[in-house]
Amino acid sequence: MEELAYTIKNKRGDDITYTIVEYGSKDTFDFMPNGETVRRVAKQKGSWVQISGADTDQEILDELGGFIDQHNQQKAEH
């Protein structure tokens, strides 16, 4: 299990910190915006798709997924 934090500005300019938890699969992770309810995302056919939890904008899913992809690539290089 690995826990990460990633901060994004929302459309109003407020910082939202996402706690991201990977449980061993690089193609699935859980996230919580500002400590709210848990949501789950999975990579399906190369795209990040939310599979549970309160609805999240696709652009947020894409940004979080890109962060996870980059993180996993850096881990593989080391």
mmCIF file of the N, C-alpha and C atoms, coordinates in Angstrom:
data_MODEL
# 
_entry.id   MODEL 
# 
loop_
_atom_site.group_PDB 
_atom_site.id 
_atom_site.type_symbol 
_atom_site.label_atom_id 
_atom_site.label_alt_id 
_atom_site.label_comp_id 
_atom_site.label_asym_id 
_atom_site.label_entity_id 
_atom_site.label_seq_id 
_atom_site.pdbx_PDB_ins_code 
_atom_site.Cartn_x 
_atom_site.Cartn_y 
_atom_site.Cartn_z 
_atom_site.occupancy 
_atom_site.B_iso_or_equiv 
_atom_site.pdbx_formal_charge 
_atom_site.auth_seq_id 
_atom_site.auth_comp_id 
_atom_site.auth_asym_id 
_atom_site.auth_atom_id 
_atom_site.pdbx_PDB_model_num 
ATOM 1   N N  . MET A 1 1  ? 0.846   -1.179 0.000   1.00 0.00 ? 1  MET A N  1 
ATOM 2   C CA . MET A 1 1  ? 0.000   0.000  0.000   1.00 0.00 ? 1  MET A CA 1 
ATOM 3   C C  . MET A 1 1  ? 0.887   1.236  0.000   1.00 0.00 ? 1  MET A C  1 
ATOM 4   N N  . GLU A 1 2  ? 0.477   2.211  -0.760  1.00 0.00 ? 2  GLU A N  1 
ATOM 5   C CA . GLU A 1 2  ? 1.209   3.466  -0.820  1.00 0.00 ? 2  GLU A CA 1 
ATOM 6   C C  . GLU A 1 2  ? 0.209   4.609  -0.758  1.00 0.00 ? 2  GLU A C  1 
ATOM 7   N N  . GLU A 1 3  ? 0.496   5.611  0.060   1.00 0.00 ? 3  GLU A N  1 
ATOM 8   C CA . GLU A 1 3  ? -0.380  6.762  0.214   1.00 0.00 ? 3  GLU A CA 1 
ATOM 9   C C  . GLU A 1 3  ? 0.356   8.004  -0.262  1.00 0.00 ? 3  GLU A C  1 
ATOM 10  N N  . LEU A 1 4  ? -0.304  8.774  -1.128  1.00 0.00 ? 4  LEU A N  1 
ATOM 11  C CA . LEU A 1 4  ? 0.280   9.985  -1.694  1.00 0.00 ? 4  LEU A CA 1 
ATOM 12  C C  . LEU A 1 4  ? -0.698  11.138 -1.508  1.00 0.00 ? 4  LEU A C  1 
ATOM 13  N N  . ALA A 1 5  ? -0.211  12.346 -1.647  1.00 0.00 ? 5  ALA A N  1 
ATOM 14  C CA . ALA A 1 5  ? -1.072  13.533 -1.610  1.00 0.00 ? 5  ALA A CA 1 
ATOM 15  C C  . ALA A 1 5  ? -0.792  14.354 -2.851  1.00 0.00 ? 5  ALA A C  1 
ATOM 16  N N  . TYR A 1 6  ? -1.845  14.914 -3.442  1.00 0.00 ? 6  TYR A N  1 
ATOM 17  C CA . TYR A 1 6  ? -1.723  15.719 -4.651  1.00 0.00 ? 6  TYR A CA 1 
ATOM 18  C C  . TYR A 1 6  ? -2.710  16.874 -4.541  1.00 0.00 ? 6  TYR A C  1 
ATOM 19  N N  . THR A 1 7  ? -2.258  18.092 -4.792  1.00 0.00 ? 7  THR A N  1 
ATOM 20  C CA . THR A 1 7  ? -3.111  19.275 -4.658  1.00 0.00 ? 7  THR A CA 1 
ATOM 21  C C  . THR A 1 7  ? -3.399  19.868 -6.028  1.00 0.00 ? 7  THR A C  1 
ATOM 22  N N  . ILE A 1 8  ? -4.674  20.172 -6.263  1.00 0.00 ? 8  ILE A N  1 
ATOM 23  C CA . ILE A 1 8  ? -5.146  20.764 -7.511  1.00 0.00 ? 8  ILE A CA 1 
ATOM 24  C C  . ILE A 1 8  ? -5.995  21.977 -7.160  1.00 0.00 ? 8  ILE A C  1 
ATOM 25  N N  . LYS A 1 9  ? -5.904  23.021 -7.961  1.00 0.00 ? 9  LYS A N  1 
ATOM 26  C CA . LYS A 1 9  ? -6.813  24.166 -7.800  1.00 0.00 ? 9  LYS A CA 1 
ATOM 27  C C  . LYS A 1 9  ? -8.106  23.848 -8.539  1.00 0.00 ? 9  LYS A C  1 
ATOM 28  N N  . ASN A 1 10 ? -9.246  24.074 -7.876  1.00 0.00 ? 10 ASN A N  1 
ATOM 29  C CA . ASN A 1 10 ? -10.517 23.858 -8.557  1.00 0.00 ? 10 ASN A CA 1 
ATOM 30  C C  . ASN A 1 10 ? -10.853 25.066 -9.425  1.00 0.00 ? 10 ASN A C  1 
ATOM 31  N N  . LYS A 1 11 ? -12.002 25.025 -10.071 1.00 0.00 ? 11 LYS A N  1 
ATOM 32  C CA . LYS A 1 11 ? -12.391 26.093 -11.008 1.00 0.00 ? 11 LYS A CA 1 
ATOM 33  C C  . LYS A 1 11 ? -12.540 27.454 -10.327 1.00 0.00 ? 11 LYS A C  1 
ATOM 34  N N  . ARG A 1 12 ? -12.781 27.455 -9.017  1.00 0.00 ? 12 ARG A N  1 
ATOM 35  C CA . ARG A 1 12 ? -12.888 28.717 -8.261  1.00 0.00 ? 12 ARG A CA 1 
ATOM 36  C C  . ARG A 1 12 ? -11.539 29.203 -7.752  1.00 0.00 ? 12 ARG A C  1 
ATOM 37  N N  . GLY A 1 13 ? -10.484 28.389 -7.960  1.00 0.00 ? 13 GLY A N  1 
ATOM 38  C CA . GLY A 1 13 ? -9.157  28.769 -7.503  1.00 0.00 ? 13 GLY A CA 1 
ATOM 39  C C  . GLY A 1 13 ? -8.807  28.270 -6.114  1.00 0.00 ? 13 GLY A C  1 
ATOM 40  N N  . ASP A 1 14 ? -9.692  27.462 -5.510  1.00 0.00 ? 14 ASP A N  1 
ATOM 41  C CA . ASP A 1 14 ? -9.431  26.888 -4.187  1.00 0.00 ? 14 ASP A CA 1 
ATOM 42  C C  . ASP A 1 14 ? -8.545  25.653 -4.331  1.00 0.00 ? 14 ASP A C  1 
ATOM 43  N N  . ASP A 1 15 ? -7.618  25.458 -3.391  1.00 0.00 ? 15 ASP A N  1 
ATOM 44  C CA . ASP A 1 15 ? -6.790  24.259 -3.381  1.00 0.00 ? 15 ASP A CA 1 
ATOM 45  C C  . ASP A 1 15 ? -7.590  23.084 -2.822  1.00 0.00 ? 15 ASP A C  1 
ATOM 46  N N  . ILE A 1 16 ? -7.569  21.967 -3.542  1.00 0.00 ? 16 ILE A N  1 
ATOM 47  C CA . ILE A 1 16 ? -8.167  20.720 -3.079  1.00 0.00 ? 16 ILE A CA 1 
ATOM 48  C C  . ILE A 1 16 ? -7.031  19.708 -2.983  1.00 0.00 ? 16 ILE A C  1 
ATOM 49  N N  . THR A 1 17 ? -6.827  19.144 -1.802  1.00 0.00 ? 17 THR A N  1 
ATOM 50  C CA . THR A 1 17 ? -5.789  18.139 -1.623  1.00 0.00 ? 17 THR A CA 1 
ATOM 51  C C  . THR A 1 17 ? -6.436  16.762 -1.674  1.00 0.00 ? 17 THR A C  1 
ATOM 52  N N  . TYR A 1 18 ? -5.926  15.950 -2.580  1.00 0.00 ? 18 TYR A N  1 
ATOM 53  C CA . TYR A 1 18 ? -6.422  14.595 -2.767  1.00 0.00 ? 18 TYR A CA 1 
ATOM 54  C C  . TYR A 1 18 ? -5.461  13.620 -2.111  1.00 0.00 ? 18 TYR A C  1 
ATOM 55  N N  . THR A 1 19 ? -5.975  12.813 -1.199  1.00 0.00 ? 19 THR A N  1 
ATOM 56  C CA . THR A 1 19 ? -5.209  11.699 -0.650  1.00 0.00 ? 19 THR A CA 1 
ATOM 57  C C  . THR A 1 19 ? -5.453  10.530 -1.592  1.00 0.00 ? 19 THR A C  1 
ATOM 58  N N  . ILE A 1 20 ? -4.371  9.955  -2.101  1.00 0.00 ? 20 ILE A N  1 
ATOM 59  C CA . ILE A 1 20 ? -4.452  8.865  -3.069  1.00 0.00 ? 20 ILE A CA 1 
ATOM 60  C C  . ILE A 1 20 ? -3.833  7.627  -2.433  1.00 0.00 ? 20 ILE A C  1 
ATOM 61  N N  . VAL A 1 21 ? -4.543  6.510  -2.526  1.00 0.00 ? 21 VAL A N  1 
ATOM 62  C CA . VAL A 1 21 ? -4.055  5.270  -1.938  1.00 0.00 ? 21 VAL A CA 1 
ATOM 63  C C  . VAL A 1 21 ? -4.025  4.186  -3.019  1.00 0.00 ? 21 VAL A C  1 
ATOM 64  N N  . GLU A 1 22 ? -2.827  3.625  -3.225  1.00 0.00 ? 22 GLU A N  1 
ATOM 65  C CA . GLU A 1 22 ? -2.660  2.482  -4.124  1.00 0.00 ? 22 GLU A CA 1 
ATOM 66  C C  . GLU A 1 22 ? -2.496  1.236  -3.268  1.00 0.00 ? 22 GLU A C  1 
ATOM 67  N N  . TYR A 1 23 ? -3.194  0.182  -3.626  1.00 0.00 ? 23 TYR A N  1 
ATOM 68  C CA . TYR A 1 23 ? -3.138  -1.053 -2.844  1.00 0.00 ? 23 TYR A CA 1 
ATOM 69  C C  . TYR A 1 23 ? -2.357  -2.158 -3.539  1.00 0.00 ? 23 TYR A C  1 
ATOM 70  N N  . GLY A 1 24 ? -1.496  -1.838 -4.480  1.00 0.00 ? 24 GLY A N  1 
ATOM 71  C CA . GLY A 1 24 ? -0.675  -2.846 -5.137  1.00 0.00 ? 24 GLY A CA 1 
ATOM 72  C C  . GLY A 1 24 ? -0.865  -2.894 -6.635  1.00 0.00 ? 24 GLY A C  1 
ATOM 73  N N  . SER A 1 25 ? -1.992  -2.472 -7.133  1.00 0.00 ? 25 SER A N  1 
ATOM 74  C CA . SER A 1 25 ? -2.233  -2.452 -8.569  1.00 0.00 ? 25 SER A CA 1 
ATOM 75  C C  . SER A 1 25 ? -1.968  -1.056 -9.100  1.00 0.00 ? 25 SER A C  1 
ATOM 76  N N  . LYS A 1 26 ? -1.163  -0.961 -10.152 1.00 0.00 ? 26 LYS A N  1 
ATOM 77  C CA . LYS A 1 26 ? -0.888  0.365  -10.732 1.00 0.00 ? 26 LYS A CA 1 
ATOM 78  C C  . LYS A 1 26 ? -2.052  0.878  -11.566 1.00 0.00 ? 26 LYS A C  1 
ATOM 79  N N  . ASP A 1 27 ? -3.082  0.034  -11.770 1.00 0.00 ? 27 ASP A N  1 
ATOM 80  C CA . ASP A 1 27 ? -4.226  0.419  -12.590 1.00 0.00 ? 27 ASP A CA 1 
ATOM 81  C C  . ASP A 1 27 ? -5.490  0.705  -11.788 1.00 0.00 ? 27 ASP A C  1 
ATOM 82  N N  . THR A 1 28 ? -5.365  0.762  -10.454 1.00 0.00 ? 28 THR A N  1 
ATOM 83  C CA . THR A 1 28 ? -6.505  1.067  -9.590  1.00 0.00 ? 28 THR A CA 1 
ATOM 84  C C  . THR A 1 28 ? -6.009  1.862  -8.393  1.00 0.00 ? 28 THR A C  1 
ATOM 85  N N  . PHE A 1 29 ? -6.762  2.875  -8.003  1.00 0.00 ? 29 PHE A N  1 
ATOM 86  C CA . PHE A 1 29 ? -6.438  3.593  -6.775  1.00 0.00 ? 29 PHE A CA 1 
ATOM 87  C C  . PHE A 1 29 ? -7.696  4.187  -6.176  1.00 0.00 ? 29 PHE A C  1 
ATOM 88  N N  . ASP A 1 30 ? -7.652  4.434  -4.879  1.00 0.00 ? 30 ASP A N  1 
ATOM 89  C CA . ASP A 1 30 ? -8.709  5.146  -4.170  1.00 0.00 ? 30 ASP A CA 1 
ATOM 90  C C  . ASP A 1 30 ? -8.232  6.569  -3.938  1.00 0.00 ? 30 ASP A C  1 
ATOM 91  N N  . PHE A 1 31 ? -9.168  7.506  -3.864  1.00 0.00 ? 31 PHE A N  1 
ATOM 92  C CA . PHE A 1 31 ? -8.789  8.876  -3.526  1.00 0.00 ? 31 PHE A CA 1 
ATOM 93  C C  . PHE A 1 31 ? -9.881  9.537  -2.706  1.00 0.00 ? 31 PHE A C  1 
ATOM 94  N N  . MET A 1 32 ? -9.461  10.536 -1.937  1.00 0.00 ? 32 MET A N  1 
ATOM 95  C CA . MET A 1 32 ? -10.370 11.299 -1.097  1.00 0.00 ? 32 MET A CA 1 
ATOM 96  C C  . MET A 1 32 ? -10.027 12.780 -1.243  1.00 0.00 ? 32 MET A C  1 
ATOM 97  N N  . PRO A 1 33 ? -10.945 13.591 -1.762  1.00 0.00 ? 33 PRO A N  1 
ATOM 98  C CA . PRO A 1 33 ? -10.691 15.026 -1.837  1.00 0.00 ? 33 PRO A CA 1 
ATOM 99  C C  . PRO A 1 33 ? -10.892 15.679 -0.473  1.00 0.00 ? 33 PRO A C  1 
ATOM 100 N N  . ASN A 1 34 ? -9.848  16.342 0.029   1.00 0.00 ? 34 ASN A N  1 
ATOM 101 C CA . ASN A 1 34 ? -9.920  17.029 1.328   1.00 0.00 ? 34 ASN A CA 1 
ATOM 102 C C  . ASN A 1 34 ? -10.498 16.151 2.433   1.00 0.00 ? 34 ASN A C  1 
ATOM 103 N N  . GLY A 1 35 ? -10.171 14.868 2.407   1.00 0.00 ? 35 GLY A N  1 
ATOM 104 C CA . GLY A 1 35 ? -10.612 13.959 3.466   1.00 0.00 ? 35 GLY A CA 1 
ATOM 105 C C  . GLY A 1 35 ? -12.069 13.554 3.396   1.00 0.00 ? 35 GLY A C  1 
ATOM 106 N N  . GLU A 1 36 ? -12.742 13.835 2.277   1.00 0.00 ? 36 GLU A N  1 
ATOM 107 C CA . GLU A 1 36 ? -14.151 13.460 2.121   1.00 0.00 ? 36 GLU A CA 1 
ATOM 108 C C  . GLU A 1 36 ? -14.268 11.958 1.875   1.00 0.00 ? 36 GLU A C  1 
ATOM 109 N N  . THR A 1 37 ? -15.381 11.523 1.331   1.00 0.00 ? 37 THR A N  1 
ATOM 110 C CA . THR A 1 37 ? -15.631 10.102 1.117   1.00 0.00 ? 37 THR A CA 1 
ATOM 111 C C  . THR A 1 37 ? -14.676 9.495  0.088   1.00 0.00 ? 37 THR A C  1 
ATOM 112 N N  . VAL A 1 38 ? -14.451 8.209  0.242   1.00 0.00 ? 38 VAL A N  1 
ATOM 113 C CA . VAL A 1 38 ? -13.532 7.478  -0.639  1.00 0.00 ? 38 VAL A CA 1 
ATOM 114 C C  . VAL A 1 38 ? -14.188 7.237  -1.994  1.00 0.00 ? 38 VAL A C  1 
ATOM 115 N N  . ARG A 1 39 ? -13.386 7.414  -3.030  1.00 0.00 ? 39 ARG A N  1 
ATOM 116 C CA . ARG A 1 39 ? -13.813 7.150  -4.397  1.00 0.00 ? 39 ARG A CA 1 
ATOM 117 C C  . ARG A 1 39 ? -12.769 6.248  -5.030  1.00 0.00 ? 39 ARG A C  1 
ATOM 118 N N  . ARG A 1 40 ? -13.159 5.388  -5.944  1.00 0.00 ? 40 ARG A N  1 
ATOM 119 C CA . ARG A 1 40 ? -12.222 4.452  -6.577  1.00 0.00 ? 40 ARG A CA 1 
ATOM 120 C C  . ARG A 1 40 ? -12.180 4.706  -8.086  1.00 0.00 ? 40 ARG A C  1 
ATOM 121 N N  . VAL A 1 41 ? -10.962 4.598  -8.625  1.00 0.00 ? 41 VAL A N  1 
ATOM 122 C CA . VAL A 1 41 ? -10.711 4.818  -10.046 1.00 0.00 ? 41 VAL A CA 1 
ATOM 123 C C  . VAL A 1 41 ? -9.931  3.623  -10.579 1.00 0.00 ? 41 VAL A C  1 
ATOM 124 N N  . ALA A 1 42 ? -10.226 3.242  -11.836 1.00 0.00 ? 42 ALA A N  1 
ATOM 125 C CA . ALA A 1 42 ? -9.491  2.157  -12.481 1.00 0.00 ? 42 ALA A CA 1 
ATOM 126 C C  . ALA A 1 42 ? -9.165  2.566  -13.909 1.00 0.00 ? 42 ALA A C  1 
ATOM 127 N N  . LYS A 1 43 ? -8.029  2.074  -14.395 1.00 0.00 ? 43 LYS A N  1 
ATOM 128 C CA . LYS A 1 43 ? -7.651  2.329  -15.781 1.00 0.00 ? 43 LYS A CA 1 
ATOM 129 C C  . LYS A 1 43 ? -8.299  1.247  -16.639 1.00 0.00 ? 43 LYS A C  1 
ATOM 130 N N  . GLN A 1 44 ? -9.121  1.691  -17.594 1.00 0.00 ? 44 GLN A N  1 
ATOM 131 C CA . GLN A 1 44 ? -9.815  0.778  -18.492 1.00 0.00 ? 44 GLN A CA 1 
ATOM 132 C C  . GLN A 1 44 ? -9.559  1.217  -19.925 1.00 0.00 ? 44 GLN A C  1 
ATOM 133 N N  . LYS A 1 45 ? -8.936  0.342  -20.696 1.00 0.00 ? 45 LYS A N  1 
ATOM 134 C CA . LYS A 1 45 ? -8.606  0.632  -22.095 1.00 0.00 ? 45 LYS A CA 1 
ATOM 135 C C  . LYS A 1 45 ? -7.795  1.921  -22.218 1.00 0.00 ? 45 LYS A C  1 
ATOM 136 N N  . GLY A 1 46 ? -6.881  2.133  -21.273 1.00 0.00 ? 46 GLY A N  1 
ATOM 137 C CA . GLY A 1 46 ? -5.979  3.278  -21.315 1.00 0.00 ? 46 GLY A CA 1 
ATOM 138 C C  . GLY A 1 46 ? -6.516  4.574  -20.735 1.00 0.00 ? 46 GLY A C  1 
ATOM 139 N N  . SER A 1 47 ? -7.758  4.580  -20.263 1.00 0.00 ? 47 SER A N  1 
ATOM 140 C CA . SER A 1 47 ? -8.363  5.786  -19.685 1.00 0.00 ? 47 SER A CA 1 
ATOM 141 C C  . SER A 1 47 ? -8.734  5.545  -18.232 1.00 0.00 ? 47 SER A C  1 
ATOM 142 N N  . TRP A 1 48 ? -8.639  6.586  -17.412 1.00 0.00 ? 48 TRP A N  1 
ATOM 143 C CA . TRP A 1 48 ? -9.023  6.496  -16.007 1.00 0.00 ? 48 TRP A CA 1 
ATOM 144 C C  . TRP A 1 48 ? -10.522 6.714  -15.884 1.00 0.00 ? 48 TRP A C  1 
ATOM 145 N N  . VAL A 1 49 ? -11.200 5.767  -15.223 1.00 0.00 ? 49 VAL A N  1 
ATOM 146 C CA . VAL A 1 49 ? -12.648 5.773  -15.086 1.00 0.00 ? 49 VAL A CA 1 
ATOM 147 C C  . VAL A 1 49 ? -13.010 5.594  -13.615 1.00 0.00 ? 49 VAL A C  1 
ATOM 148 N N  . GLN A 1 50 ? -13.916 6.421  -13.130 1.00 0.00 ? 50 GLN A N  1 
ATOM 149 C CA . GLN A 1 50 ? -14.362 6.276  -11.744 1.00 0.00 ? 50 GLN A CA 1 
ATOM 150 C C  . GLN A 1 50 ? -15.313 5.090  -11.666 1.00 0.00 ? 50 GLN A C  1 
ATOM 151 N N  . ILE A 1 51 ? -15.071 4.191  -10.690 1.00 0.00 ? 51 ILE A N  1 
ATOM 152 C CA . ILE A 1 51 ? -15.914 3.002  -10.564 1.00 0.00 ? 51 ILE A CA 1 
ATOM 153 C C  . ILE A 1 51 ? -16.751 2.992  -9.284  1.00 0.00 ? 51 ILE A C  1 
ATOM 154 N N  . SER A 1 52 ? -16.460 3.912  -8.345  1.00 0.00 ? 52 SER A N  1 
ATOM 155 C CA . SER A 1 52 ? -17.320 4.017  -7.164  1.00 0.00 ? 52 SER A CA 1 
ATOM 156 C C  . SER A 1 52 ? -17.106 5.364  -6.480  1.00 0.00 ? 52 SER A C  1 
ATOM 157 N N  . GLY A 1 53 ? -18.089 5.724  -5.667  1.00 0.00 ? 53 GLY A N  1 
ATOM 158 C CA . GLY A 1 53 ? -18.013 6.968  -4.900  1.00 0.00 ? 53 GLY A CA 1 
ATOM 159 C C  . GLY A 1 53 ? -18.741 8.113  -5.575  1.00 0.00 ? 53 GLY A C  1 
ATOM 160 N N  . ALA A 1 54 ? -18.747 9.259  -4.897  1.00 0.00 ? 54 ALA A N  1 
ATOM 161 C CA . ALA A 1 54 ? -19.411 10.453 -5.411  1.00 0.00 ? 54 ALA A CA 1 
ATOM 162 C C  . ALA A 1 54 ? -18.782 10.880 -6.736  1.00 0.00 ? 54 ALA A C  1 
ATOM 163 N N  . ASP A 1 55 ? -19.607 11.366 -7.658  1.00 0.00 ? 55 ASP A N  1 
ATOM 164 C CA . ASP A 1 55 ? -19.137 11.747 -8.992  1.00 0.00 ? 55 ASP A CA 1 
ATOM 165 C C  . ASP A 1 55 ? -18.021 12.785 -8.940  1.00 0.00 ? 55 ASP A C  1 
ATOM 166 N N  . THR A 1 56 ? -17.040 12.594 -9.807  1.00 0.00 ? 56 THR A N  1 
ATOM 167 C CA . THR A 1 56 ? -15.895 13.486 -9.917  1.00 0.00 ? 56 THR A CA 1 
ATOM 168 C C  . THR A 1 56 ? -15.732 13.853 -11.386 1.00 0.00 ? 56 THR A C  1 
ATOM 169 N N  . ASP A 1 57 ? -15.415 15.110 -11.676 1.00 0.00 ? 57 ASP A N  1 
ATOM 170 C CA . ASP A 1 57 ? -15.203 15.545 -13.059 1.00 0.00 ? 57 ASP A CA 1 
ATOM 171 C C  . ASP A 1 57 ? -14.105 14.720 -13.716 1.00 0.00 ? 57 ASP A C  1 
ATOM 172 N N  . GLN A 1 58 ? -14.286 14.412 -15.003 1.00 0.00 ? 58 GLN A N  1 
ATOM 173 C CA . GLN A 1 58 ? -13.314 13.606 -15.735 1.00 0.00 ? 58 GLN A CA 1 
ATOM 174 C C  . GLN A 1 58 ? -11.950 14.278 -15.776 1.00 0.00 ? 58 GLN A C  1 
ATOM 175 N N  . GLU A 1 59 ? -11.908 15.605 -15.871 1.00 0.00 ? 59 GLU A N  1 
ATOM 176 C CA . GLU A 1 59 ? -10.597 16.274 -15.918 1.00 0.00 ? 59 GLU A CA 1 
ATOM 177 C C  . GLU A 1 59 ? -9.816  16.076 -14.615 1.00 0.00 ? 59 GLU A C  1 
ATOM 178 N N  . ILE A 1 60 ? -10.502 15.980 -13.497 1.00 0.00 ? 60 ILE A N  1 
ATOM 179 C CA . ILE A 1 60 ? -9.835  15.673 -12.219 1.00 0.00 ? 60 ILE A CA 1 
ATOM 180 C C  . ILE A 1 60 ? -9.317  14.238 -12.245 1.00 0.00 ? 60 ILE A C  1 
ATOM 181 N N  . LEU A 1 61 ? -10.149 13.302 -12.715 1.00 0.00 ? 61 LEU A N  1 
ATOM 182 C CA . LEU A 1 61 ? -9.716  11.908 -12.820 1.00 0.00 ? 61 LEU A CA 1 
ATOM 183 C C  . LEU A 1 61 ? -8.486  11.786 -13.717 1.00 0.00 ? 61 LEU A C  1 
ATOM 184 N N  . ASP A 1 62 ? -8.494  12.508 -14.835 1.00 0.00 ? 62 ASP A N  1 
ATOM 185 C CA . ASP A 1 62 ? -7.361  12.467 -15.759 1.00 0.00 ? 62 ASP A CA 1 
ATOM 186 C C  . ASP A 1 62 ? -6.099  13.028 -15.113 1.00 0.00 ? 62 ASP A C  1 
ATOM 187 N N  . GLU A 1 63 ? -6.245  14.113 -14.354 1.00 0.00 ? 63 GLU A N  1 
ATOM 188 C CA . GLU A 1 63 ? -5.073  14.708 -13.699 1.00 0.00 ? 63 GLU A CA 1 
ATOM 189 C C  . GLU A 1 63 ? -4.530  13.797 -12.599 1.00 0.00 ? 63 GLU A C  1 
ATOM 190 N N  . LEU A 1 64 ? -5.420  13.242 -11.782 1.00 0.00 ? 64 LEU A N  1 
ATOM 191 C CA . LEU A 1 64 ? -4.975  12.312 -10.742 1.00 0.00 ? 64 LEU A CA 1 
ATOM 192 C C  . LEU A 1 64 ? -4.355  11.064 -11.366 1.00 0.00 ? 64 LEU A C  1 
ATOM 193 N N  . GLY A 1 65 ? -4.986  10.543 -12.401 1.00 0.00 ? 65 GLY A N  1 
ATOM 194 C CA . GLY A 1 65 ? -4.458  9.368  -13.090 1.00 0.00 ? 65 GLY A CA 1 
ATOM 195 C C  . GLY A 1 65 ? -3.100  9.637  -13.718 1.00 0.00 ? 65 GLY A C  1 
ATOM 196 N N  . GLY A 1 66 ? -2.926  10.823 -14.309 1.00 0.00 ? 66 GLY A N  1 
ATOM 197 C CA . GLY A 1 66 ? -1.630  11.202 -14.866 1.00 0.00 ? 66 GLY A CA 1 
ATOM 198 C C  . GLY A 1 66 ? -0.559  11.272 -13.799 1.00 0.00 ? 66 GLY A C  1 
ATOM 199 N N  . PHE A 1 67 ? -0.928  11.795 -12.643 1.00 0.00 ? 67 PHE A N  1 
ATOM 200 C CA . PHE A 1 67 ? 0.001   11.850 -11.512 1.00 0.00 ? 67 PHE A CA 1 
ATOM 201 C C  . PHE A 1 67 ? 0.411   10.435 -11.092 1.00 0.00 ? 67 PHE A C  1 
ATOM 202 N N  . ILE A 1 68 ? -0.554  9.527  -11.013 1.00 0.00 ? 68 ILE A N  1 
ATOM 203 C CA . ILE A 1 68 ? -0.260  8.131  -10.637 1.00 0.00 ? 68 ILE A CA 1 
ATOM 204 C C  . ILE A 1 68 ? 0.612   7.469  -11.700 1.00 0.00 ? 68 ILE A C  1 
ATOM 205 N N  . ASP A 1 69 ? 0.290   7.686  -12.976 1.00 0.00 ? 69 ASP A N  1 
ATOM 206 C CA . ASP A 1 69 ? 1.104   7.111  -14.052 1.00 0.00 ? 69 ASP A CA 1 
ATOM 207 C C  . ASP A 1 69 ? 2.547   7.587  -13.959 1.00 0.00 ? 69 ASP A C  1 
ATOM 208 N N  . GLN A 1 70 ? 2.727   8.887  -13.747 1.00 0.00 ? 70 GLN A N  1 
ATOM 209 C CA . GLN A 1 70 ? 4.075   9.455  -13.639 1.00 0.00 ? 70 GLN A CA 1 
ATOM 210 C C  . GLN A 1 70 ? 4.792   8.888  -12.408 1.00 0.00 ? 70 GLN A C  1 
ATOM 211 N N  . HIS A 1 71 ? 4.096   8.789  -11.305 1.00 0.00 ? 71 HIS A N  1 
ATOM 212 C CA . HIS A 1 71 ? 4.676   8.241  -10.078 1.00 0.00 ? 71 HIS A CA 1 
ATOM 213 C C  . HIS A 1 71 ? 5.142   6.803  -10.302 1.00 0.00 ? 71 HIS A C  1 
ATOM 214 N N  . ASN A 1 72 ? 4.289   5.996  -10.933 1.00 0.00 ? 72 ASN A N  1 
ATOM 215 C CA . ASN A 1 72 ? 4.646   4.596  -11.171 1.00 0.00 ? 72 ASN A CA 1 
ATOM 216 C C  . ASN A 1 72 ? 5.800   4.460  -12.162 1.00 0.00 ? 72 ASN A C  1 
ATOM 217 N N  . GLN A 1 73 ? 5.862   5.347  -13.139 1.00 0.00 ? 73 GLN A N  1 
ATOM 218 C CA . GLN A 1 73 ? 6.976   5.327  -14.094 1.00 0.00 ? 73 GLN A CA 1 
ATOM 219 C C  . GLN A 1 73 ? 8.284   5.662  -13.385 1.00 0.00 ? 73 GLN A C  1 
ATOM 220 N N  . GLN A 1 74 ? 8.263   6.670  -12.506 1.00 0.00 ? 74 GLN A N  1 
ATOM 221 C CA . GLN A 1 74 ? 9.466   7.035  -11.756 1.00 0.00 ? 74 GLN A CA 1 
ATOM 222 C C  . GLN A 1 74 ? 9.908   5.899  -10.848 1.00 0.00 ? 74 GLN A C  1 
ATOM 223 N N  . LYS A 1 75 ? 8.950   5.197  -10.219 1.00 0.00 ? 75 LYS A N  1 
ATOM 224 C CA . LYS A 1 75 ? 9.301   4.049  -9.367  1.00 0.00 ? 75 LYS A CA 1 
ATOM 225 C C  . LYS A 1 75 ? 9.963   2.944  -10.192 1.00 0.00 ? 75 LYS A C  1 
ATOM 226 N N  . ALA A 1 76 ? 9.458   2.722  -11.390 1.00 0.00 ? 76 ALA A N  1 
ATOM 227 C CA . ALA A 1 76 ? 10.009  1.662  -12.246 1.00 0.00 ? 76 ALA A CA 1 
ATOM 228 C C  . ALA A 1 76 ? 11.416  1.977  -12.710 1.00 0.00 ? 76 ALA A C  1 
ATOM 229 N N  . GLU A 1 77 ? 11.734  3.264  -12.855 1.00 0.00 ? 77 GLU A N  1 
ATOM 230 C CA . GLU A 1 77 ? 13.061  3.680  -13.311 1.00 0.00 ? 77 GLU A CA 1 
ATOM 231 C C  . GLU A 1 77 ? 14.123  3.544  -12.236 1.00 0.00 ? 77 GLU A C  1 
ATOM 232 N N  . HIS A 1 78 ? 13.705  3.459  -10.985 1.00 0.00 ? 78 HIS A N  1 
ATOM 233 C CA . HIS A 1 78 ? 14.668  3.382  -9.878  1.00 0.00 ? 78 HIS A CA 1 
ATOM 234 C C  . HIS A 1 78 ? 14.856  2.007  -9.414  1.00 0.00 ? 78 HIS A C  1 
# 
